Amino acid sequence: MTFQEQILMGIPANLPPAKEYNPSINHAPKRKKTLSPEEGKLALKNALRYFEPQHHEVLLPEFKKELDTYGRIYMYRFHPEYDIYARPIDEYPSQSKAAAAIMLMIQNNLDHAVAQHPHELITYGGNGGVFSNWAQYRLTMQYLAQMNDEQTLAMYSGHPMGLFPSHKDAPRVVVTNGMMIPNYSKPDDWEKFNALGVTQYGQMTAGSFMYIGPQGIVHGTTITVLNAFRKIKKSPIGGLFVTSGLGGMSGAQPKAGNIAGCITVCAEVNEKAVHTRHSQGWVDEVIIDTDTLVKRVQQATKKKETISIAYQGNVVEVWEAFDTHNITIDIGSDQTSLHNPWAGGYYPMGYTVEEANDMMANDVDRFRESVQSTLKRHTAAINAHTAKGTYFFDYGNAFLLESSRAGADVFAENGLDFRYPSYVQDIMGPMCFDYGFGPFRWVCASGKQEDLLKTDQIACSVLEELAKDAPPEIQQQMQDNITWIKGAQENKLVVGSQARILYADAEGRSKIAQAFNDAIAREEIGLVILGRDHHDVSGTDSPYRETSNIYDGSRFTADMAIQNVIGDSFRGATWVSIHNGGGVGWGEVVNGGFGMVIDGSKESERRLQSMLFWDVNNGIARRSWARNEGAVFAIKRAMENEPNLTVTLPNFVDDHLLNNL
C-alpha cells in the first residue's frame, strides 16, 4: 500500500499486526499511576471509541497493558508502516494545498530526527505532544487529505472533532490544547485528564505543528548568549557558558554557543539525547567525567577556542567541579524541562536514568524529594559561582520557580523577587520583544534545499534594505539578524524540514513574506509556510518568561494570547492554535501560534499584510500600555506608518509624587 493510500485509509478497517516495543527509540518515561480503577475503565472506553466494536475484544487487553505499563494509551499497534518525515508538499493526497502543508508540518513534528519521543507522539519538552495516540494521528491525516477550502478542522487537544463547513478565508484548522476550567489546571490534573485521553499538553510549537527542530530556538539562544556577554561587557571569545539540557529545544544551546564564539558546556543525563545531538553535529565533543571536563575547559579557555562540550551526567556535578577547581563561568543558565519536574523534565543526583525513571513511576514521593534536594544543591553551586562574578539567568524553564518551591536559596533580599532575572526580563524583553522583534520562521514546502537558499538570500536583501533607514534603537537587532542569515547555510541548522528562523519585527516580517510571495508568483521558488515560535512578542502570556518584563501587574493575565489567536483567525491565518502550558508548565502560561501558507496569489498578499501586522503589534500595544519604554517607541512608530492604527498610550507618573504620599 502506498503512502498516499495509507493516509486516505485513516484508521484501518482491519487491525494491523501488533508491534514490538523498540528499545532503540528514545521513549517517554512511564507516567505515574493517577487513575482510580473506575477511571482506568473510563480511559479504556475512551480509547476504544476510535474503533469498531468487533475489534474491542482484541484491543482491550492490549490498551490495558499500555495503560498499566506506560501510564498512557499510545496505541502503538497503529503506528504507520511508512517513515514519518516532511515529504515535499506534492506527495500528500489532498484537495487543498493548505491542508497538504499542515500534513507536511505534522510529519515534521514527528520525524525521528526531530521529535524527542516519536513513538509517544511527543516532540519536545518531555510531554509536548502533537497527539495523544496514533488513532488521532491517522484520523487527522485522513481528514486533512479529504478537506476542501470551504471546511475547517476543529482539533480538541489532539482529537480531530471533525470537518465543519466554513469559507475559504477561514483557518483550515483551529487547534486548542489543554483548555481546562481554571480550577482544574494543576499539574496533577494534567496527569489525570491526559491519562483519561481527554486533554493533552501541546507545549508551544509541538501541538501547533510548527516545531522545526532545535533550529527553532538556536537563533534566539544565539541572540541571548551574545547579549548576555554584552551585558557583562565581555567578548564571547574565550568566555565560558555553562548550562544543561540536550533534548528537544535545549539541544540548540551548544550550536548557539558555537555561533556566538564562546566555550559551551552543556550537561545531559540521557545518553540517547547526547548521542543524537553529537551525531547531528550540534555538539562537538562528549565527555563523561568531571576530571577530563575540567582539563578540557582549562585548555579551551587558555587557547580561546570556540568549542561545545556535552557532559554526559548531571549538571550539578559540573557546577560543583568548576567551583572546586576555581574555573570562571562567565554566563550560566539551565534549560532542563523543569516545567515538567515530576515526569522526566529534571533528574536527581545519585541515580542512573533507569533508576530515576523507575522511581518516578513507582515511588513518587521519594522521586519528588530527590528532585527538590538536587535543586537545592544545584542552586547552592550556582550561588557560589555568582558570588565570584558569574552572570546567571533563568532560561524560562521554571528553574527558579521550582527551585523556590523546593526551598532553595533563590530569593532576593526582599523575600519576594528572585535573586536572578529571567532572560526575558534582562535580555529578550527590553532588547527584542518590546521593539517587536521575535522568532519569525518559514518552511519551504517543496522540500528543496535550493528553495531554502533562495529564501535566505531574499530575506537577507530585505533586511539589508530595511537597515539603511532603521532608527538607532533597532540597529543592533537588524545587524545581528543580517549576520545570522548570512551564516545560516554554513552553520547547517536544518534538521527535518527545509526551514529557517530569524528575529524580525512587523515591518521585516511583512516585507520578507511579500518578497517570498512575489518570488512564488514568478515561479522562482515553491510554496512557503510562514509561522513563528510562540515565544514571541504577542503570542504568549507567561508571567515567569515571555511577559516577565511586564511590571503593571498584568503579567498574570492572558488577554494578549487570546486576543492574538482570535485576531489571527479572521485576518488570514491558515491555521491557529492556543494552548495551556508551554515552556514553564501546565497552568503557568497560555500561548498561541499560527501557520500561514503563501502561494504567490493576491489573496496571500492581502492575508499576510493584514495578519502579520496584527500578530506583532497586538503585543507591542500591550507592552506599551505596561509603560515599557521600548514598546512605547515601537507602537508610536507603527502608528506613524499605518494610519488605521490608533493605540491607547500610557501616561507616566512621577515616582516622587507616589513616594511623598
N, C-alpha and C positions, 0 to 999 in steps of 0.2 A: 504494500500500500504506500502511495507517495505521501510526501509531507503535506501537500495540499489536501489530499483525501482524508488524512488523519485529522487535520484541522476541521474540515467540514463535518466529520463524523461526530465531533463533540464527545459526549460520554458514550462509549461503545455499547451497543445492544447486547453483545456477547462479552462476557468477562475476559479480559486479558489474563494471562497467567500471572500468578503471584511472583513478586520479585524478591531476590535475595538482598538482604541489607548489605550495602557496600561499605566496608570499614575504611577504605582508602579515601573516601569523601570526607570533607570537614563537616561533621554533623553538629546540629544544635544539641546542647546538653539536655538531659532529661529534665522535664519540668516537675516541680514539686507536686505532690498529691494535694488537690484542693477541692475535689468534688465529694459530696456525700454519695452513698450507694444509689439513692434515688436520682441525684443529679447526674451520676455516671450513666444511668439508664437513659436520661434525657439527652445527654451528649451523643449516645449511640443512635437514638431515634433521629436526632438532628442530622447526623451524618448519613444515615440510611435513606433519608428523604430524597437524596440525589439519584437514587437507583430504583429500578423496577422491583416490585415485591418478590419476583421469582429469584432474585439474587440475594435477598436479605439473609437467608439461612447460611449461605457461604460467607458473606461479608461480615456478619455479626461477630463471630468469634475472632476474626482477623482484626476488626476495628477495636474490639475489646482488648486484645493483646497489645495493640499500638497504644491505646489509652493507658493501660497498666504499665507498659514498658517505658514509654517516652513522655507520658503526661499529656499527650495530644493525639488526635487522629489525623494523620497526614495523608492516608490513602496511598501508600507507596505503590501499590499494585497498578495505579493509574498514571504513574509517571510515563510520559510518552516514550516511544521507541526511538524517535528521531533526536538528533543533537539539538540542543537549545542554544541559539545564539542569534545575533542581529543580522538576519539574512537581508539582502537588498530588497527594497520595498516591492519590486515587481514579482517576487517569488511568493507573496502571500495571496491566497484566494480572497477576493474582495469585490464588493460593488461600490466601495468608497475608498478613495486614496487616503483620506483622513483616518479611516478605520485601519487600513493597512499600516499606516505609520504608527498607530498605537500598538498594533501587534508587534511591530519591529521593536518598539521600546520595551514592551513586556518581556520579549525574548531576551533583550539585552540585560534586563534586570535579573534574569535567572540563568544567564550564561555562567558556566562553571568557572570561567576566568574572571568573572565579575562578582558573583554572589558569594556571600560568606558561608551560608549553609544551603546550597542549592536544592538538595533533596527535601528540605523542610520549607522551601519557598521563601527563605529569609535572605535578604540582600545584604544587609549590614546592621551593625549595632547590636547583634546578639538576638534581637527579636523583631527587627524591622521587616515585616512580611509584605510580599506582593499579594499573596493569597494565603488562606489558612490550610487549604488542602488541594489535591490535584484534580478533584472534580470541579472545583471553582475555576481553576485554570482552563480546563478543557471546555467548559461551558462558555466562559468568557471569550475564548478564541473563536469558538463557533459563532457566537452572536456577532462578533466583530466582522467575521467573514460574510455574514448574511446581511449586515446593516447597510441601509442606503442613507443618502444625505438628508433625509427628512425623518430620521429616527435618532433618539438619544438613549444610550445605555446607562441605566442607573446602577451604580455599584455601592452596595451596603457592606462596608468592612470586608472586602474580598468577595462577597457574594454578588453575582450578577442577577439583580432583581428582574431585569428584563429590558427589552427594547420597547420604547414608548414613542408614539408619534410626536414629532416636534416640527422643526423647519430648518432650512439649510444654514441659517445664521446662528442657530443654537449650538452649544457644545455637543459634540458627538458622544462624549462620556462625561458623567458627573460622578466623582469619587468622594465618598465620605469614609473615614476610618476612625473608629473608637469614639463616636459622638455619644458619650454617656450622659445621663442625667447627672448633674454636678455631684450629688451626694454618693454616687456610685463610681467615682473616678480615682479611687485609691489603688496603689499597686496590686494589692491582693484581689481587688475587683477585676483587674485585667487578667490575672491568673485564672480566676473562676470563669469569667464570661468568655475568655478565649478558649479555655478547655471545653466549654459548652458548645463552641463553634458559632457563637453569635456576634463576636466582635473581633477586631484584630488591631495590632499596633503597626501602623503604616510607616513608622519613623517619619522621615520627611520626604525624600525623593524615592524611597522604595515603593510605598503604596501609591505613589503618584506616577509610577512608570517612567521617572525622569532621572534615575541614577545613571551615571556614565562612568562608573568605576572610580578608583581613587583620584583620577584627574579632577573629578568634581570638586575636590577640596584642595588639591595641591596648589592651585593658584592662590586661593585665599590664605593658605598656610604660608606660601612664599611671601605674600604681602605682609602677613602678620610677623613672620620672622625678620624680614627686612626692617619693618617699622619698630619692632622690639629692640633691635640693635641701634636704630636711630634714637630711640628714647634714652638709651644709656650712653649715647654719643660714642659708640664704638663700631668699628668696621666689623662685619661678619667674618672677614678673612682671618682665620686663626682663632675665632671665637668658638665657644662650646655651648651647644644646645642639648639639653637632656630632657627626654620625655618618654612616653610609653604608649603601646598600642600599635599593632601592625595588622589588625583585622580588616575591617571594611574601610570607612572613611579615614581612620587613623593611619592606614597604610601609606598615605600620601606624605607623611612627615619627613622621612629620610630623603625622598626625592626633592621636596621643597627645600630642605636644608642644603642639598647639593646645588640647587639653582641659586639659592641665596649666597652660597660660597662658604658656609661655616662647617664645623665638625658637628655631626649629629650622632647622638647615642640614643637609640630607641629600644626599650625593653619590651619583650613579648613572651608570655609563658607558653603559648600554643606553638608547638613545633611545626605544625602544618601551616599556620599563618606565616611563620618565619620563612619556611621553605618557599611558599607561594611568592612572597614579596622578593626574596632573593633570586628566585628563578626568573621572575619578570624583570629583573634589573632595577627594581625600585629601592633596593638597599644594597650597598657594595660588599659588605663583609658580615660574617656571622661569628660571634664569639660566645662561648658557653661558660666561662669562669671569670670572676672579677679580677684576679691577678693579671691574666692576659689582657683584659679590658683596660686596666689601669695603665699598663705599659704601652698599649697601643695608642691610647689617648694622649699620653705624655709625648710619645713620638710624633703624633699628628699635630699637636699643639706647637712643638718645637719647630716643625717644618712648615707650619701654617697650611696644612693640607685642606683640601675640600674633600671630605670623606663622610660616608654614612655607615654606621655600625649597628647591627641588630644584636642586642644582648638577649640570648635565649634564657630567660629566667625572670624573676620578679624585680621590678624597677626599684623596690626599696633597697635591694642589695646594691644597686648602682649608687643611689644617693648616699648610702652609708659608707661604701667603699671609697667613694670620692672624697667624703668628709675625712675619713681616716688618713688618706694619702694627700690631703690638702690640695686636691685638684680644683681649680677655679671653674665653676659653672657660671657662664655669663648670663644665659637665659634658660629658664626651666618651665616646664608645664607637665600636663598629663592628659592623655586622650584615650584612656580606657573607657569602656561603656558604663560609667558609673550611674547613668540614668537607669541602669538595669542591674543593681548591685547584687541581688539575691538569685539571679538566674544566669550567671556566666559573664556578667559585664566586668567583674573585678575579682581577681583570685587572691586568696590569702597566702601569707608566708607559711612555709613549713610543710607544704603538701604538694604532691605531684598534681598535674591537671586531672588525671584519672581519679585520684583520691578526693580532690576537691569536688569533682562532678558527682561522685557517689554521695559525698556529704551533703551537697547542695540539694539532692533529691530525697535523701533518706534520714538526714539529721539536720533539719532546717535551722533549729535554734543554735546548734554548735557552729554551723556554717556562718550564720549571721554574726555571732560573737567573734569568729575568726577574722571575718572581713573587717569588722569595726576595730578590732585590735590591730590589724595590719594598717588600716587607715591612720590610726593614731601614731604608729611607728613611722609610717610614710611621712606624715606631716611634721613630726619631730625632726626628721632628717632634712626636710626642706627648710624648716626654720633655722637649722644650724647653718645651712648654706646662705640663706638670705641675710643672716647676721654678718656674713662675710662680704656681702655685696651682690649676691645673685638677684637678678630680676625675675620673679616668679609671677605667672599669671594663670588664672583659671581658664581652661580652654573650652568652657561652655559645656562640659560633660557632666556637670553636677558634682565635681570633685570637692569643692568647698562645702556645698550643701550637705552631701553625705558625710563628709568629714566632721562637720558641725554636729550632725545627728549622732555621730559615733562618740562625741565628747572630745574630739581632738582640739588642739590649741590653734584655732584658726580665726579667732575674733580679734578685732581691733580694740584699742583701749576703752572705747565707749561701750563695748559689750554688745553692740548692735550690728555693726558693719563687719564684713570680713576683712582680715588684715591684708589680703591680696586682692587686686582688682580682677574682674572678668576682662578677658582680652577685648570684648566689645566695649566695655567702659573706657579702657585705656587706649585702644588702638582702632579697632574696626568701626566703632560707633562714631567718635568725633572725626576720624580721618577719612572715612569712606561713606558709611550709611547716611550720615547727616547731609552729605553733599549729593546723595542719590546714587553713589557708586556701589554696585553689588554684582553678584556672580551670574551674569548673562551667559547662556550656553546655547549651542546648536549641534545638531546631528545631521550628517549628510545621508539622506535616505537611500541613495544609490549604493552605499557601501564602498564607494571608490575612494582610494587614498588620494587620487589626483583631485577629486572634488574638494576634499578637506584642505589640500594645499591651496587651491584657488580661493576658498573662503578665507583662509588665513591671510592671504595677500589682499583680498578685498577689505577685510576688517582692519588690517594694518594701514592701508591707504586712507580709509575713512578717519581713523584715529589721528593719523599724522596731519590730516587737513583740519580736523577739529582743534588740534593742539595749537595751531597757529594763532587762533583768536581766543583761546581759552583764558579765563581770568586767572590771576596768580593763585587764587585759593585752591584751584584744582589742577595746577600744572604738574605737581608731583604724581598725582593719581594717573594723569594722562601718560606721563613718561614711563611710569612703572609698567603700564599695560602695553605700551608700544614695545618696550624691551621684552616683555613676556611673549607677545605674539610672534615677534621676530625669532625667538628661540624655541618656539613650540615644537616644530618638527624635529629639531636637533635633540631636544630633551626626551623624545619618544614617550609621549604621555598617553597614547591611545591604548586602552585595554577594553576590548569589546567593540562597540560601535565606533564609526569614524566621527568622533565628537571633539568639540573644543569648548573651552570656557575662558572668559576673561571678565574683568570688572569694568562695567560701563554704566554711565548714568542714562537718564531717559533719552536725551538727545543722541548719545552714542548708540544706544540700542536701536532706536528708531532708524537712524541713518545707516547703520550696518545692515539691519533687516531689509531696508529699502534697497540697498545695493545688492543684497542677495536676490531679492525678488526680481530686480532688473536683470541680473545675470541668468536667472532661471528662464525669464521671458526670452532672452537671447539664445537659450539652449546651450549656454556655456557650462552649466552645472545642472544636476538633477534637483529634485525637491529637497527642501531643507525643513527640519523640525526645530523650532525655536522653543526655548524654555529657560529655566533658571533654577538655582538652588532655592529652597525655601528660606535658607539662611541669608536673608536679603533685607532690603530697605523696608519693604511693606508687608511681606508675606507672613511674618511670624511675630506673635506676641509671646514673649518668653522673658519673665522678669529677671532671670539669672543669666541670660545670654543676649539674644537679639535686641531686647528692649531694656537691658540693664543700665543704659545711659539715659533713660527717661526718668527725670527726677521730680515730676509734678504729682507723683502718687498714682499715676495711671498705668504703671508698668504691670500691674496685676489684672488689667482689663484685657479683653480680647476683641474689642470692636474693630481694630485695624485689620486683623486677619480675616474676620468675617466680611467686612466691607470689601476687602481686596478680592476675595473669591467670587462674591456676588457681582462686583463691578467687572471683573474679567469675563464673567459668563456672558453678559449681554453686550460686551464690547468686541467680541470676536474670537475668544479662545477656542481652540479645537477640543480641548478637554480641560477640566478644572478639578481640583481636589482640596479637601480640608480635613485636617487630622487633629485628634487629641494625642498628645505625646510628642515625640521627637527626640532631639539630641539630649534633652535634660530630663526626660522621664514622663511617664504616664501621669496625667493630672497636673503637670507642671507647665504646660505650654499648649497653645493652639497655633497650628501653622498650615499654610495653604500654598498651592502652586498651580501651574498651568502648563499646557503644551500647545503649540500653535504650528500648524503645517502651512507653509507658504509655497505656492505653485507658480508664481510668475504672473498671476492674474491681477486685474484691477481690484477684485474683491479682496484678495490677500493684502494689497496695498492699503485699502481702507481699514481693514481689521487691524493690521499691525500698527498703523499710526494711532488709531483710537485706543487700542488696548495697552500697548507698551507705555504710552504717556501716562495713563491712569495707574498702571501697575507700579510705577515708581513714585509718582507724585502724591499718591494717596499716603504713602509712608512719610514722605518729606513734610507734608502738611501736618501730620500728627506730631512729628518730631519738632517741627517749628512751634506748634501750639504748646509743647512742653518747654519752650524757651531755649532750645538748643540753637546756639548762635549760627553754626554752620548751616543748619536746616533753614533758619530764617533767611539767610543769604540765598540759599538754593531755591526756596519757594518764591522769593521776590524775583529772582532771575527767570524762573519758569513763567511767572505771570507776565513779565515783560515780553516773553517770546510767544505767549499764547493768549490772545485777547479774550477767549471764552473761559479762562481760568480766573476765578476770584476766590481767594482763600482768606479765612479769618486769621489775622495776625495778632500775636500776643503783645500786651504792653508790659514793660519790665518795671518792677517795683524796686525802689531804692532800699537796700538792706538796712541802712541806717534808720529808716522810719520804723521798721519792724523791731530793730534792736533797742530802740528807745521807748517801746511800749511799756 
